């Protein structure tokens, strides 16, 4: 069983590696990036070629995902209301903010970054990898997921994470419980510089209707350098609310500007300011 789980994990890591890289790769590049022995990586990649999920260019010795792999997950993207997939929602948020957009999925006491669209245009950007896992108590995406759980489950998760964490990463249970109440009331979570220095993430829950076939509770976040995003926190949060509401078919109300308007972006973005 343990060997089967290890093999399954490595298969998914290969897929996530190509999703992030978005170009073909050699055997050595895959092995080095994922920390696999060359022999193990070779067996795994050849198996995926034989199963029809990867193509292999013998002349250039390059591996790359093929159309079959793309089609396997395509139905997930098209299964949401109004035909507005999670991917398109994330694209809209990235286009509007220019910043990194992350899909967070509940994974035990942690939140896993299930899909990521990296920031565009900025010279200074915040980069995280698909598949990254963070303790719920410290990641904005985890906090928003945790805030929507019953209090009893919240306490169990906080107790577990405190037991597993070094002293400097433990949270005060009473204060944190109040923080979760505030997050649920406000509808968003903010985490900055706790696990990643000088980075901030704004996170909001995705409505059940937006999850489609994704069974785990999920959330979406916009992240980037603290200095750039914190100054425009209110604008980004309002944009996120309206974009999520529009994608889910939920009336946002009011006469404010549509979610595609970006009052805080300017020509300085190319310099990283």
KEKE-3310 file (N, C-alpha, C; in steps of 0.2 Angstrom, whole numbers, plus 5000, padded with zeros to 4 digits):
npx = (5004:5009:5019:5011:5005:5015:5020:5008:5008:5020:5017:5007:5014:5023:5014:5009:5021:5024:5012:5016:5028:5025:5032:5041:5051:5067:5073:5082:5080:5067:5069:5079:5071:5061:5067:5070:5078:5087:5085:5072:5064:5065:5059:5046:5042:5043:5033:5021:5022:5019:5006:4999:4999:5009:5020:5035:5049:5060:5071:5075:5075:5064:5051:5033:5017:5002:4987:4978:4980:4976:4962:4957:4955:4947:4933:4931:4933:4923:4911:4904:4892:4883:4893:4905:4920:4931:4944:4943:4937:4948:4957:4951:4952:4966:4969:4962:4969:4982:4990:4996:4986:4977:4970:4964:4963:4955:4964:4965:4972:4977:4979:4979:4988:4979:4979:4987:4989:5001:5008:5007:5017:5023:5039:5043:5037:5027:5030:5023:5022:5012:5003:5009:5008:5000:4999:4982:4980:4989:4989:4980:4970:4968:4963:4951:4944:4944:4936:4923:4920:4912:4913:4918:4925:4935:4942:4948:4956:4965:4971:4978:4987:4994:5000:5009:5017:5032:5036:5036:5026:5014:4997:4987:4973:4961:4961:4963:4951:4942:4947:4943:4929:4928:4933:4924:4912:4916:4919:4931:4949:4965:4982:4999:5016:5019:5022:5029:5040:5036:5025:5008:4991:4975:4960:4945:4930:4924:4908:4897:4891:4900:4910:4908:4912:4922:4924:4930:4929:4933:4943:4948:4962:4971:4987:5003:5017:5019:5020:5015:5002:4994:4992:4981:4971:4957:4951:4955:4949:4935:4934:4937:4925:4915:4918:4918:4905:4898:4903:4897:4884:4877:4868:4876:4873:4870:4877:4890:4906:4909:4917:4928:4935:4950:4956:4968:4979:4993:5004:5016:5018:5027:5039:5039:5036)
npy = (4994:5006:5008:5009:5021:5030:5029:5034:5047:5052:5052:5062:5072:5074:5078:5090:5097:5099:5106:5118:5122:5122:5119:5107:5094:5087:5071:5072:5085:5084:5074:5081:5092:5087:5079:5066:5049:5046:5034:5030:5040:5039:5026:5030:5040:5034:5024:5033:5038:5026:5023:5033:5047:5055:5062:5057:5064:5057:5062:5074:5071:5074:5076:5078:5083:5077:5078:5070:5070:5083:5082:5074:5082:5092:5092:5095:5109:5114:5112:5120:5133:5143:5140:5146:5143:5137:5140:5150:5160:5162:5167:5179:5186:5187:5195:5206:5211:5209:5201:5186:5172:5160:5144:5137:5121:5111:5101:5089:5095:5105:5118:5115:5121:5120:5125:5137:5153:5163:5179:5193:5204:5211:5216:5212:5199:5187:5170:5154:5136:5124:5113:5115:5115:5122:5125:5127:5137:5147:5151:5162:5157:5145:5149:5155:5144:5137:5145:5143:5131:5121:5126:5116:5107:5116:5119:5106:5105:5116:5113:5101:5106:5115:5106:5100:5109:5120:5131:5144:5145:5142:5145:5156:5149:5154:5168:5165:5159:5169:5177:5169:5170:5183:5183:5175:5183:5194:5189:5187:5183:5187:5185:5188:5188:5178:5164:5166:5178:5196:5194:5194:5187:5188:5181:5172:5162:5150:5149:5135:5132:5135:5126:5115:5099:5098:5091:5094:5108:5124:5138:5155:5164:5180:5185:5193:5204:5212:5226:5231:5226:5228:5242:5243:5236:5236:5239:5228:5217:5221:5219:5205:5200:5204:5198:5185:5183:5187:5176:5165:5168:5176:5189:5204:5217:5235:5250:5251:5251:5238:5222:5221:5233:5241:5250:5252:5248:5253:5261:5259:5246:5238:5240:5235:5242)
npz = (5000:5004:4995:4983:4986:4986:4973:4966:4971:4965:4952:4951:4955:4944:4934:4940:4939:4926:4923:4929:4923:4909:4897:4887:4894:4899:4904:4915:4919:4925:4935:4943:4946:4954:4963:4962:4960:4945:4939:4944:4940:4926:4924:4928:4919:4907:4909:4909:4896:4889:4894:4888:4892:4892:4879:4870:4863:4854:4847:4852:4865:4874:4886:4887:4892:4884:4873:4878:4892:4895:4892:4901:4913:4908:4909:4922:4922:4915:4921:4929:4935:4924:4914:4918:4922:4935:4932:4922:4931:4939:4929:4926:4938:4939:4927:4931:4942:4940:4948:4957:4957:4967:4969:4983:4991:5003:5014:5025:5039:5033:5020:5003:4988:4974:4961:4952:4945:4939:4943:4931:4921:4932:4938:4951:4959:4967:4970:4970:4972:4963:4972:4984:5002:5016:5034:5040:5050:5047:5034:5023:5014:5021:5033:5029:5025:5037:5045:5041:5046:5059:5076:5084:5076:5071:5083:5085:5074:5076:5088:5084:5075:5083:5091:5082:5078:5079:5093:5090:5080:5085:5089:5099:5106:5110:5106:5092:5089:5090:5080:5069:5069:5066:5053:5047:5048:5041:5028:5022:5022:5028:5026:5031:5028:5037:5035:5023:5020:5018:5009:5005:5006:5000:5004:4999:5001:4989:4983:4985:4973:4964:4964:4957:4952:4961:4976:4989:5001:4995:4991:4985:4981:4981:4979:4983:4984:5000:5001:4989:4988:5000:5001:4992:4997:5000:4987:4980:4987:4986:4972:4971:4978:4969:4957:4960:4964:4951:4943:4950:4948:4957:4963:4965:4968:4971:4963:4959:4951:4938:4941:4932:4932:4936:4948:4954:4947:4937:4925:4931:4935:4927:4931:4944:4954)
capx = (5000:5014:5023:5006:5003:5021:5019:5003:5010:5025:5013:5003:5019:5025:5008:5010:5028:5023:5008:5019:5033:5022:5036:5043:5057:5071:5073:5086:5076:5061:5072:5082:5066:5057:5071:5069:5083:5086:5082:5065:5061:5065:5054:5039:5040:5042:5026:5016:5022:5015:4999:4996:4998:5015:5023:5042:5052:5067:5077:5077:5074:5060:5044:5028:5010:4998:4980:4974:4980:4972:4955:4955:4953:4944:4926:4930:4933:4917:4905:4902:4886:4884:4898:4910:4924:4936:4950:4941:4937:4955:4960:4948:4955:4973:4968:4960:4974:4989:4994:4996:4979:4978:4965:4965:4958:4955:4968:4966:4972:4981:4976:4984:4987:4978:4981:4990:4991:5007:5007:5010:5019:5027:5046:5044:5031:5027:5029:5022:5021:5006:5004:5011:5003:5001:4994:4977:4980:4993:4987:4973:4966:4966:4959:4944:4941:4943:4931:4917:4918:4909:4918:4921:4930:4940:4946:4952:4962:4970:4974:4982:4992:4998:5004:5014:5021:5037:5033:5035:5021:5008:4993:4983:4967:4955:4962:4962:4944:4939:4949:4939:4923:4928:4934:4917:4908:4919:4919:4938:4954:4971:4988:5004:5023:5020:5026:5033:5041:5035:5020:5001:4986:4968:4956:4938:4927:4920:4901:4896:4889:4906:4915:4907:4914:4927:4921:4933:4928:4938:4943:4952:4966:4975:4993:5009:5021:5015:5020:5010:4995:4991:4990:4975:4967:4949:4949:4956:4943:4929:4935:4936:4918:4911:4920:4916:4897:4896:4904:4893:4877:4874:4868:4881:4869:4874:4878:4897:4909:4910:4923:4934:4938:4955:4958:4974:4984:4995:5010:5022:5018:5032:5045:5039:5034)
capy = (5000:5012:5009:5012:5028:5034:5030:5039:5054:5054:5053:5068:5078:5075:5082:5097:5100:5101:5112:5124:5123:5123:5117:5100:5094:5081:5066:5075:5091:5081:5071:5086:5097:5083:5076:5058:5046:5046:5028:5030:5045:5036:5021:5033:5044:5029:5021:5038:5038:5020:5024:5038:5053:5059:5061:5058:5066:5054:5066:5079:5068:5078:5073:5083:5080:5077:5080:5065:5072:5089:5081:5071:5087:5097:5092:5099:5116:5116:5109:5125:5136:5148:5139:5150:5138:5140:5142:5157:5164:5164:5171:5186:5189:5189:5200:5213:5213:5208:5197:5179:5170:5153:5140:5133:5116:5108:5094:5088:5101:5110:5120:5114:5126:5116:5128:5144:5157:5167:5186:5195:5211:5214:5213:5209:5195:5182:5164:5148:5130:5120:5107:5118:5114:5126:5124:5131:5143:5153:5154:5165:5152:5140:5152:5156:5137:5135:5149:5140:5125:5121:5127:5110:5105:5122:5118:5100:5107:5121:5109:5096:5110:5117:5100:5098:5115:5123:5135:5151:5145:5140:5151:5156:5146:5159:5173:5163:5157:5175:5179:5165:5173:5189:5181:5173:5189:5199:5186:5186:5182:5190:5183:5192:5188:5173:5159:5169:5185:5201:5192:5194:5184:5190:5174:5171:5156:5149:5146:5128:5131:5137:5121:5110:5092:5098:5089:5098:5115:5127:5145:5158:5170:5184:5186:5196:5208:5216:5233:5233:5224:5231:5248:5243:5230:5237:5238:5221:5213:5222:5216:5198:5199:5205:5193:5178:5184:5186:5170:5161:5170:5178:5196:5208:5223:5241:5253:5252:5249:5231:5219:5221:5239:5240:5257:5253:5246:5259:5259:5257:5238:5234:5241:5231:5247)
capz = (5000:5005:4988:4979:4987:4984:4965:4964:4972:4960:4945:4951:4955:4937:4931:4942:4937:4919:4923:4931:4919:4903:4892:4887:4899:4898:4910:4920:4922:4929:4940:4947:4949:4959:4968:4961:4957:4938:4937:4946:4935:4919:4924:4929:4913:4902:4910:4907:4889:4887:4896:4884:4896:4890:4873:4870:4857:4854:4844:4857:4872:4878:4888:4887:4892:4877:4873:4883:4899:4895:4891:4908:4918:4905:4911:4928:4921:4911:4925:4934:4933:4918:4910:4920:4926:4940:4928:4919:4936:4941:4924:4927:4944:4937:4922:4934:4947:4938:4953:4957:4959:4969:4971:4989:4993:5010:5014:5032:5043:5029:5013:4997:4982:4969:4955:4952:4939:4942:4941:4925:4920:4937:4939:4957:4960:4972:4966:4974:4967:4963:4976:4990:5007:5022:5039:5040:5054:5045:5027:5022:5011:5026:5038:5027:5025:5044:5048:5039:5049:5065:5081:5087:5071:5071:5089:5084:5069:5079:5093:5081:5072:5088:5094:5077:5076:5084:5098:5087:5075:5088:5090:5105:5104:5112:5101:5086:5088:5089:5073:5064:5070:5062:5046:5044:5048:5036:5022:5019:5027:5026:5030:5028:5031:5043:5032:5017:5022:5013:5005:5008:5002:5002:5002:5000:5000:4983:4984:4983:4966:4960:4965:4952:4954:4967:4982:4995:5001:4991:4991:4980:4984:4977:4983:4980:4989:5005:4999:4983:4988:5006:4999:4988:5000:4999:4980:4978:4991:4982:4965:4972:4979:4963:4952:4962:4963:4944:4941:4953:4946:4963:4962:4969:4970:4971:4957:4959:4945:4937:4943:4928:4933:4941:4949:4957:4942:4933:4921:4935:4936:4924:4935:4950:4960)
cpx = (5004:5017:5018:5005:5009:5021:5014:5005:5015:5022:5010:5009:5022:5020:5009:5016:5027:5017:5011:5024:5031:5027:5038:5050:5061:5070:5076:5083:5071:5064:5075:5076:5062:5061:5071:5076:5082:5083:5075:5061:5060:5059:5047:5037:5039:5035:5021:5016:5018:5008:4995:4995:5004:5017:5031:5045:5059:5073:5080:5077:5070:5053:5040:5021:5006:4991:4976:4974:4976:4964:4953:4952:4948:4936:4925:4929:4926:4910:4902:4896:4888:4890:4905:4915:4928:4942:4948:4940:4944:4958:4957:4951:4962:4973:4967:4965:4981:4993:4993:4989:4980:4971:4967:4960:4960:4959:4970:4966:4976:4977:4982:4982:4986:4979:4983:4991:4995:5005:5010:5012:5024:5034:5047:5037:5032:5025:5028:5021:5015:5008:5007:5006:5005:4996:4988:4977:4984:4992:4980:4968:4964:4962:4952:4940:4939:4937:4924:4915:4915:4914:4921:4927:4936:4945:4951:4958:4967:4974:4980:4988:4997:5003:5010:5019:5026:5033:5031:5029:5014:5004:4989:4976:4961:4955:4960:4955:4940:4940:4945:4932:4923:4929:4927:4912:4910:4919:4926:4943:4961:4977:4994:5011:5024:5024:5031:5034:5039:5029:5013:4997:4979:4964:4949:4935:4924:4913:4901:4895:4895:4911:4914:4908:4919:4923:4923:4931:4934:4938:4948:4956:4970:4981:4999:5013:5017:5014:5016:5003:4991:4988:4983:4970:4960:4947:4950:4950:4937:4929:4934:4928:4914:4912:4918:4908:4895:4897:4900:4885:4874:4874:4872:4878:4873:4875:4886:4900:4910:4917:4929:4937:4944:4958:4965:4980:4986:5001:5016:5023:5024:5039:5045:5037:5027)
cpy = (5006:5014:5012:5019:5033:5035:5034:5046:5057:5056:5060:5074:5079:5079:5089:5100:5103:5107:5118:5126:5125:5123:5110:5100:5087:5077:5069:5081:5089:5078:5076:5090:5093:5079:5068:5056:5046:5040:5027:5035:5042:5031:5024:5036:5039:5025:5026:5038:5032:5020:5030:5045:5058:5057:5061:5059:5063:5058:5071:5077:5072:5075:5079:5080:5081:5079:5076:5068:5079:5087:5078:5076:5092:5098:5095:5106:5119:5114:5114:5129:5141:5147:5143:5146:5141:5143:5149:5162:5167:5169:5178:5190:5191:5195:5207:5215:5213:5203:5190:5177:5162:5150:5136:5127:5113:5102:5093:5094:5107:5112:5118:5119:5121:5118:5135:5147:5163:5175:5188:5202:5213:5211:5210:5206:5190:5175:5158:5142:5127:5114:5109:5117:5118:5124:5129:5137:5149:5155:5157:5160:5146:5143:5153:5149:5135:5139:5147:5133:5126:5122:5121:5107:5110:5120:5111:5101:5111:5117:5104:5100:5113:5112:5098:5103:5117:5129:5142:5151:5143:5146:5150:5154:5150:5164:5171:5161:5164:5178:5175:5168:5179:5188:5179:5178:5193:5196:5185:5185:5185:5187:5186:5190:5183:5167:5161:5176:5190:5199:5192:5191:5186:5184:5175:5164:5156:5146:5139:5127:5132:5131:5115:5103:5092:5097:5093:5105:5118:5135:5148:5164:5174:5186:5190:5200:5212:5223:5236:5231:5227:5238:5249:5237:5231:5236:5231:5216:5215:5219:5209:5197:5199:5200:5187:5178:5183:5180:5164:5162:5173:5186:5200:5214:5229:5244:5254:5249:5241:5228:5219:5228:5238:5247:5258:5251:5252:5256:5257:5250:5235:5235:5238:5236:5245)
cpz = (5000:4998:4983:4980:4985:4976:4963:4965:4967:4953:4945:4952:4948:4933:4933:4940:4930:4919:4925:4926:4912:4897:4892:4892:4898:4905:4916:4923:4926:4935:4945:4950:4955:4964:4968:4958:4949:4936:4938:4941:4928:4919:4924:4922:4907:4902:4908:4900:4887:4889:4892:4887:4894:4883:4874:4863:4857:4852:4849:4864:4877:4879:4888:4888:4885:4878:4878:4890:4900:4895:4898:4913:4915:4907:4918:4927:4918:4915:4929:4931:4928:4914:4912:4925:4931:4937:4925:4925:4938:4936:4925:4933:4942:4932:4926:4939:4945:4943:4953:4960:4961:4971:4977:4990:5000:5010:5021:5036:5040:5023:5008:4991:4976:4962:4956:4946:4942:4939:4934:4925:4925:4937:4945:4958:4965:4969:4971:4969:4968:4967:4983:4996:5013:5027:5039:5044:5052:5038:5026:5019:5016:5031:5036:5027:5032:5047:5046:5042:5056:5070:5083:5082:5071:5077:5088:5079:5072:5084:5090:5078:5077:5091:5089:5076:5081:5088:5094:5082:5078:5089:5096:5103:5105:5107:5094:5084:5087:5082:5068:5064:5065:5055:5043:5043:5042:5029:5018:5024:5024:5030:5026:5032:5036:5040:5026:5019:5016:5008:5009:5003:5005:5000:5003:4998:4993:4985:4982:4976:4961:4960:4960:4955:4960:4973:4989:4995:4998:4992:4986:4983:4979:4981:4979:4986:4993:5003:4994:4984:4994:5005:4996:4991:4999:4992:4978:4981:4987:4975:4966:4973:4973:4958:4954:4962:4956:4942:4943:4951:4952:4962:4967:4972:4970:4964:4956:4952:4944:4940:4939:4928:4938:4942:4952:4953:4938:4929:4925:4936:4933:4927:4942:4956:4962)
residu = (UNK:UNK:UNK:UNK:UNK:UNK:UNK:UNK:UNK:UNK:UNK:UNK:UNK:UNK:UNK:UNK:UNK:UNK:UNK:UNK:UNK:UNK:UNK:UNK:UNK:UNK:UNK:UNK:UNK:UNK:UNK:UNK:UNK:UNK:UNK:UNK:UNK:UNK:UNK:UNK:UNK:UNK:UNK:UNK:UNK:UNK:UNK:UNK:UNK:UNK:UNK:UNK:UNK:UNK:UNK:UNK:UNK:UNK:UNK:UNK:UNK:UNK:UNK:UNK:UNK:UNK:UNK:UNK:UNK:UNK:UNK:UNK:UNK:UNK:UNK:UNK:UNK:UNK:UNK:UNK:UNK:UNK:UNK:UNK:UNK:UNK:UNK:UNK:UNK:UNK:UNK:UNK:UNK:UNK:UNK:UNK:UNK:UNK:UNK:UNK:UNK:UNK:UNK:UNK:UNK:UNK:UNK:UNK:UNK:UNK:UNK:UNK:UNK:UNK:UNK:UNK:UNK:UNK:UNK:UNK:UNK:UNK:UNK:UNK:UNK:UNK:UNK:UNK:UNK:UNK:UNK:UNK:UNK:UNK:UNK:UNK:UNK:UNK:UNK:UNK:UNK:UNK:UNK:UNK:UNK:UNK:UNK:UNK:UNK:UNK:UNK:UNK:UNK:UNK:UNK:UNK:UNK:UNK:UNK:UNK:UNK:UNK:UNK:UNK:UNK:UNK:UNK:UNK:UNK:UNK:UNK:UNK:UNK:UNK:UNK:UNK:UNK:UNK:UNK:UNK:UNK:UNK:UNK:UNK:UNK:UNK:UNK:UNK:UNK:UNK:UNK:UNK:UNK:UNK:UNK:UNK:UNK:UNK:UNK:UNK:UNK:UNK:UNK:UNK:UNK:UNK:UNK:UNK:UNK:UNK:UNK:UNK:UNK:UNK:UNK:UNK:UNK:UNK:UNK:UNK:UNK:UNK:UNK:UNK:UNK:UNK:UNK:UNK:UNK:UNK:UNK:UNK:UNK:UNK:UNK:UNK:UNK:UNK:UNK:UNK:UNK:UNK:UNK:UNK:UNK:UNK:UNK:UNK:UNK:UNK:UNK:UNK:UNK:UNK:UNK:UNK:UNK:UNK:UNK:UNK:UNK:UNK:UNK:UNK:UNK:UNK:UNK:UNK:UNK:UNK:UNK:UNK:UNK)
# end
